[in-house]
C-alpha cells in the first residue's frame, strides 16, 4: 500500500465523528481527510476530496446512507464505502450491501476492528462484522432450506410487479386500479406468488423484497 489511506467520516453526530477521527488518527497508515454530517455533504466531499474509503452512517436526516452510498459508488467506483452504524438487522445490511458498500461494521466494534475494516476495504476486500456475517449466513441457509434462492426465478413478470406493489403497502384494490386488473386477478396473482415463495403475510414479502433489491427500506 503506497501512501496513507484517505478516509472520509460521515455521521450526523459531531461527537461520533470526532471519536471516529481520533480512533483512525492512532494509525499512521490512515489519514482522515474530511468529515460530513449528511448524505448530501458526503457526496460533495467525495467529489472534492476523492477519499479512498468512506465510513458511512446510515440513519441521517435528509439523504440516507443507503442513497449516498449508491450515488458515491456510481460516480466514484474507486472509492470504497464501509457502513459504520448501530444497526445490524438484516434489512439494513442487505440494503447497504446492495447500494454498493464494501463492508459493514457496527459501532460497538472495537477500535482496531474499525481500523482494519478501512484498510481491508481499501484493498478491495469485503469486510463484515462477525455479528453481521453470522446474520447473512443464517439468512442464506434459511432461504436455501425454503427453496427461496431459486423460487424468484419462477415468478412471472406480473407476479414480480405485484410483489413490489404489495411490499410498498398497496391494497389489492389499489393494485388492481394501478395495473388495470380486476381484484380477482390480483388476488390470484398474489396467491400464486405467496405459494411459490412459501410465504404467508406481507411482513415476509417486505423482507424478501428488500433482500432482492426490489424495494428499499424507505419504501417499505
MOKA-V229157 format. One line per field, one symbol per residue. ss: DSSP state (a for helix, b for strand, c for the rest). phi: phi as a letter, one per 20 degrees, with the letter a starting at -180 (. if undefined). burial: I if it has 16 or more other ideal C-beta (glycine too) atoms within 10 Angstrom, else O. A space follows every 10 residues. Layout:
ss=???
phi=???
burial=???
This chain:
ss=ccccbbbbbb cccaaaaaaa aaaaaccccb bbbbbbccaa aaaaaaaaac ccbbbbcccc ccccaaaaaa aaaaaccccb bbbbbcccca aaaaaaaaac ccbbbbcccc aaaaaaaaaa aaccccbbca aaaaaaaaaa aaaaaacaaa aaaaccaaaa aaaaaaaccc caaaaaaaac ccaaaaaaaa aaaaaaaccc caaaaaaaaa acccccaaac
phi=.emefecddc aedgffgfff gfffffdfed ceercbdbff ffffffffdl ffcdedfdec fmfffffffg ffffecfeee cdfcbeecef fffffffffo febbcefeff gfffffffff ffenefccgg ffffffffff fffffemffd fffeffgfff ffgfffffof egfffgffdl ceffffffff ffffffemdc bfgfffffff gemfcdffef
burial=OOOOIIIIII IIOOOIIOOI OOIIOOIOOI OIIIIIIIII IIIOIIOOOO IIIIIIIIOI OOOIIIIIII IIIOOIOOII IIIIIOIIOO OIIIIIIIII IIIIIIIOIO OOOIIIIIII IIOOOOIIIO OIOOIOOOIO OOIOOOOIOO IIOOIOOOII IIIIIIIOOI OIOOIIOOIO IOOOIIOOII OIIIOIIOIO OOOOIIIIII IIOIIIIOOI
